Amino acid sequence: MKFIAEIDVMPLKEILDPQGKAVKLGLGNLGLSKIADVRIGKHVSIELEAQSKEEAEKNVDLACKKLLANLIMEGYTFKVNSIN
């Protein structure tokens, strides 16, 4: 079966996000000063083949832990859906 995984990798709340702070300041300069906080992360889309959704989820989780996220500074979430 074919699956698609949508993965979001974000800096941990405890970690300073200088890129997010710069965007927040820029938005303030545009008159959008009521924005409380901005966090910048990355979104990854992966197409994969697996025997089941559970197997696909295990493979995506392993990819996140081993390569896509720096677990010291980042957390991740993902959703896996089948492709028809």
C-alpha contacts under 8 A as a table, 3 or more apart, distances in Angstrom:
res1	aa1	res2	aa2	distance
1	M	49	E	5.56
1	M	50	A	5.59
1	M	51	Q	5.87
1	M	52	S	6.99
1	M	82	S	7.28
1	M	83	I	7.74
2	K	47	E	7.11
2	K	48	L	5.79
2	K	49	E	4.56
2	K	50	A	6.53
2	K	82	S	5.88
2	K	83	I	5.41
2	K	84	N	7.50
3	F	47	E	5.69
3	F	48	L	5.33
3	F	49	E	6.09
3	F	50	A	7.37
3	F	53	K	7.62
3	F	56	A	7.09
3	F	80	V	6.54
3	F	81	N	5.50
3	F	82	S	4.21
3	F	83	I	5.21
4	I	45	S	6.94
4	I	46	I	5.60
4	I	47	E	4.41
4	I	48	L	6.30
4	I	80	V	5.69
4	I	81	N	5.47
4	I	82	S	6.26
4	I	83	I	6.59
5	A	44	V	7.98
5	A	45	S	5.63
5	A	46	I	5.10
5	A	47	E	6.38
5	A	48	L	7.90
5	A	60	V	7.22
5	A	78	F	6.57
5	A	79	K	5.57
5	A	80	V	4.36
5	A	81	N	6.49
6	E	43	H	7.22
6	E	44	V	6.03
6	E	45	S	4.79
6	E	46	I	6.73
6	E	78	F	5.46
6	E	79	K	5.40
6	E	80	V	6.57
7	I	43	H	5.63
7	I	44	V	5.01
7	I	45	S	6.22
7	I	76	Y	6.97
7	I	77	T	5.84
7	I	78	F	4.26
7	I	79	K	6.71
8	D	41	G	7.25
8	D	42	K	5.92
8	D	43	H	4.65
8	D	44	V	6.48
8	D	76	Y	5.52
8	D	77	T	5.41
8	D	78	F	6.21
9	V	41	G	5.63
9	V	42	K	5.30
9	V	43	H	6.38
9	V	68	L	7.70
9	V	69	A	6.34
9	V	74	E	6.50
9	V	75	G	5.79
9	V	76	Y	4.39
9	V	77	T	6.75
10	M	39	R	7.56
10	M	40	I	6.84
10	M	41	G	4.43
10	M	42	K	6.63
10	M	74	E	5.40
10	M	75	G	5.53
10	M	76	Y	6.22
11	P	15	I	6.37
11	P	17	D	7.05
11	P	39	R	7.50
11	P	40	I	7.55
11	P	41	G	6.50
11	P	73	M	5.77
11	P	74	E	4.22
11	P	75	G	6.24
12	L	15	I	5.39
12	L	73	M	5.74
12	L	74	E	4.98
12	L	75	G	5.89
13	K	16	L	7.69
15	I	73	M	6.59
17	D	20	G	5.29
17	D	21	K	6.29
17	D	39	R	6.44
17	D	40	I	7.23
18	P	21	K	4.97
18	P	22	A	6.16
19	Q	22	A	5.14
19	Q	23	V	6.32
19	Q	39	R	7.63
19	Q	40	I	6.46
20	G	23	V	5.13
20	G	24	K	6.14
20	G	37	D	7.66
20	G	38	V	4.82
20	G	39	R	4.61
20	G	40	I	5.18
21	K	24	K	5.02
21	K	25	L	6.24
21	K	37	D	7.61
21	K	38	V	6.50
21	K	39	R	7.63
22	A	25	L	5.15
22	A	26	G	6.21
23	V	26	G	4.94
23	V	27	L	6.10
23	V	38	V	6.91
24	K	27	L	5.10
24	K	28	G	6.22
24	K	35	I	7.21
24	K	37	D	6.54
24	K	38	V	5.77
25	L	28	G	5.00
25	L	29	N	6.32
26	G	29	N	5.02
26	G	30	L	6.46
27	L	30	L	5.00
27	L	31	G	6.60
27	L	32	L	5.22
27	L	33	S	6.72
27	L	35	I	7.80
28	G	31	G	5.17
28	G	32	L	4.76
28	G	33	S	4.23
28	G	34	K	7.73
28	G	35	I	7.69
29	N	32	L	7.12
29	N	33	S	7.54
30	L	33	S	7.90
32	L	35	I	6.26
33	S	36	A	7.90
35	I	38	V	7.75
48	L	56	A	7.25
49	E	56	A	7.23
50	A	53	K	7.14
50	A	55	E	5.98
50	A	56	A	5.38
51	Q	55	E	6.49
51	Q	56	A	7.63
52	S	55	E	5.23
52	S	56	A	6.32
53	K	56	A	4.98
53	K	57	E	6.10
53	K	80	V	7.17
53	K	81	N	7.54
53	K	82	S	7.40
54	E	57	E	5.07
54	E	58	K	6.24
55	E	58	K	5.08
55	E	59	N	6.26
56	A	59	N	5.14
56	A	60	V	6.19
56	A	80	V	7.25
57	E	60	V	5.11
57	E	61	D	6.01
57	E	80	V	6.45
58	K	61	D	5.11
58	K	62	L	6.17
59	N	62	L	5.13
59	N	63	A	6.20
60	V	63	A	5.01
60	V	64	C	6.21
61	D	64	C	5.13
61	D	65	K	6.22
62	L	65	K	5.10
62	L	66	K	5.93
63	A	66	K	5.28
63	A	67	L	5.58
63	A	68	L	6.23
64	C	67	L	5.57
64	C	68	L	4.49
64	C	69	A	5.36
64	C	76	Y	7.33
65	K	68	L	6.67
65	K	69	A	6.03
65	K	70	N	7.55
65	K	71	L	6.96
66	K	69	A	7.34
67	L	70	N	7.49
69	A	74	E	5.96
69	A	75	G	6.80
69	A	76	Y	6.91
70	N	73	M	5.69
70	N	74	E	5.39
70	N	75	G	7.73
71	L	74	E	5.06
71	L	75	G	6.18
